[in-house]
Amino acid sequence: MHSYDPRSRTRPAPETPAPFHESRSIVRDRYFYGMLLQAEDMAVEQAFHLCNARRHALELHGVGTVRGLRVDASGIEEVTVCPGLALDCLGREILVEQRVTVSLRDAVSEATARIGRAPGAGIPVGAPRAGASEAHYHAVDVFISLLYAEAPDRPVQAVGGPEAACAPACDDSRVQHGFRVVASAEEPPGPSTADLFDALLAHDVTHERLQEWLCDVLVDERLAAATTRCAEEHACVTLAKVRVVAASRPVFVDNVSCRPLVVPTALIAGLLQYLAQNPGRCR
């Protein structure tokens, strides 16, 4: 740091600061007295807080089921999704507040048609009756996923802006957050860190090298890329794999094997406390 001599008429030249690099996705309004606020200013303010919250949820917590969202068989080619909460690969919350019934008919038809094109591809569940298609006596697996969605809401009278030649118009004043439940014949691609951790776990991790191992995980570019594997619509929150025969009630609902999980901090703390109090349980 430069010292300043009060007897001198000149101050020392300041050091040249490091160049500024902007984060284009992070910008906020800077208000001042008498500032004219426009719709764009409000949108920037809202986007700043919304994007920060979603980035926090994604980077610090992950993608998948936070709580609830169990899938149960409920009828002929039909399942029910229970209430719960999930985070998708963009950090967006998907809140299911009541039970939702989902038809599997289209997904089952597509999967069954594939069996017809590739005999033996299904899972036999019984001998077909005379004259019936063999494909209809094979179980198929379909997948249930959550997809974040938005819908405009509450249209109100709006003063036309320059882009509308100042003509009065009607515009939606709110955005309703929601979701869609998707049933598909193929498992949607979702975020995965399996390849990254498999590569890192191939090396022995000792107590002395734990810090080094953690650093290798956090700075590996594959960790950031793990959330980019979703399909274009980001239907990455897979809930269950359902085994079903056409025109029948689902045979089996697997809520475990394909479901990504977001483990709440309180649960992690509880598990660590349990293991500390019951060391014999840790193998």
N, C-alpha and C positions, 0 to 999 in steps of 0.2 A: 504494500500500500504506500502511496506517495505521501510524504509529509508536507505540510503547508506552513510556510514561514510568513507570519503576519507582516513582517517588515518588507516583504517583497510585494511589488505591484502586480505581479502576474501569478496565476495559479498554474500548477503543473498540468500538462495535457492529460486528459483521462485515457485510460487504457481502452483499446478497441474491443468492444464486446464481441462475443461469439455470434455468428450469423443466426438470425431467427428463422426457424423452420415452422411453418404453420401446420396445424392439424385441421385439414379442411372439413372433417366431419364434426368438429367441436367449435361452435361459435355461439356467443350469447349477446343479447342486447346490452347496450350501455346507455342507461337512461340519464336524462338531465332535465332541469327545470324548463318547462315550456316546449318540450319536444312533442312534435305531432306524431301520434301513434297511428300506424296503419295496420291492416290485417296481416301484412307480411311480418311486421314486428312481433305480433302475437304468435304467429306460426313459428318464428325463430325461437322465441322464449319457450314455447311448448316443446319444440323438438329438442332443445338443449336438455331439459329435464327428462323427457321421455327416453332419449337415446342414452343418457347417462345411467338411468335406472336399468335399461335393458342390457347395456354393456356390463354393468355390475353383476346382474343376474347370470349372464352367460359366462363371463370370465371367472367369477368367484364361485359359482355354484354348478353350472353345467346345463346339460340338456336331458329332459326326460320327466318321469313322474315324480312329483314332490310328495303327494299324498293321494290316497283313494284311487279312483278310476279303474276299479276292478271290472272285468268283463265277464258276464254270466250268460249262459244259454237261456233263451226265454221263449222260443217257439220254433215253428217250422222255418228253417233258413233265416233265423233271427237271433240276435243277441242284444243284451242291454249293457250300456256303459253306466257305471255308478258315479256319483258326484266325486269331484276331486280337483286337483290343481296340477298343472304341468308347465314346463318351460320349453319353448322350441329353440331351434338352432340360431335364432336371432335374438334370444333373450326375452321373447314376448310371452306374457302370461296367458295361459289358456285355462279359464275357470269354468268348470262344469258344475252348475248349481243344482241340477236335478237329474234324475235317471233319464237316459236317452235310449230309445229303442232303434236298432239299426237293422235294416234288411240286408241280407247277404246274397240275395237272389242273383244279381248281375255278376258278382264276383264268382259265385259258385258255378254259374252257367259258363263263364269264361274258362274257369279251371277244368270243368268237366269236359268242355269241348276240346281242350288240349289232350285229355286222355283219349278221346276218340281219334285224334290225329296221331297219338303215340300210345298204342295199346300197351298195357302193363305199367303205365306211368303212375297210376293211382295207387291207393292203398286198399286192397280187397277187404270187404267187410261182410261178405256173404255171397252165396251162389245166386246168379240171376234167374228169374223166372223165365219160362219159355216165351220167346217172342220179345223179351225186353233187351234193351241195349246193355252190353256189358259195362259200358262206362258209368251207367247210372247205379251200379252196385259197387263202385269204388269211391272211397272217401277222398276228399281233396282238402288241402290246407289253404285257407284264405287269411288275410291279415287285416287287423283293425288298427287304424291310426287316427290321431288327432291332427287337424289342420287349423291353424289360426286364421281368423277371417274378420273383416270389418264391413260395416254397412252404414251408409249415410242415413241421417235421421233428423227429424224436426225441421222441415222446410219453413222458412220465414221470408217475409218481404225483404229484399235487399236493394240498396241503392246501386245502380249500375256504375261500374268503373270505366276508365278510359278504354279498356279492351272491349267493352260492350257498347261503345259510343254513348255512355252515360244513360243508357236506357234502363228503366226499372226492371228488376228481375226477381225471381224466387230462387233461393239457394238453401241448401241444407246447413243447419247451424250446429249439428252435433255428429259425432262418429260413434256408432254403437259397436263395442268390441264383442266378439263372439268366436265361434268355431264351427267346423264341420267335422263329422266323423266319416272317415273314408274306409270302405271295404274293398280290398284289391286282391287279385289272384297272385301277385308277386309282392314280396316283402320290400317296402320302400327303402332306399338307401338312407342310412342315418349316420350321425356322427360316431366316430370310433377312434379310440386311442390304443386299440389292441396292438396294432403293428408297432407303434412307438414303444409301448411298455414291454412288448416281447423282445424287442431289440435291446432295450436297456437292461432287462432282467437276465439276458443271456450272460451278463458279466456279474461276477460275484460282488455283492455290496456288503462291505464290512462296516462296522461302527465308525471306523476312522474315515471311511470314504463316503459316508452318508451325505455330507454336505456337497461333495463333488457330484454324487449321483443326482441329488435333487436339482442342482444347478444345470446339469446336462438335460434333465427333463424339461425344465422351465424355458431354457433357451433354444430347445430344438424346434425348428420351424414346423415340424409335423404336428406338434401340439396345437398350433394356431390353425393349421390346415384341417384339423380333424373335424371342425364344425362346418366345413364347406362341401361335404359329401352329399348333402341333402338334395333332393330333387328340386326343380325350379319352384314348386309351390311350397317347399319346406314342410312336407308331411313327414317330419322326422321323429315325431313322438309316437312310436309304435307301441300299442297297448297289449296286443294278444295275437296268438296264432290259433285259429279255430279250425278244427277238423270236422267236416260235415259232408253228408251225402245229399245229393240233389233231392229236393222235396221232403227232407227229413229234418228233425231236430238235431242240432250240433252234437256230435259224438263226444268231443272233448274240447275244452278251452284251456290253452296254455297261457297263463298270465305272466310267465317268468322268463322264458328263454330269449325272447326278442325285445324285451322291454328295457329301455334305458332308464336309469334311476338318478334322481337328484337327492342326495342324502342331506337332510336338514342339519344345521350345525348343532342343534340341541340333541339330536339323536347320536351324532358322532361323539359329543361330550359324554352322553350317557353310556355309550359302548366302551369308551376309554375308561370311564369310572368303573364299569362292571369288570373289565379285564384287570384293572389294577386291584380290585377287591377279590377277584377270583383268578389268580395267576394260573391255577391248574387247568383252567378252561382254554388257555391259549396254547395252541400246538403248532 
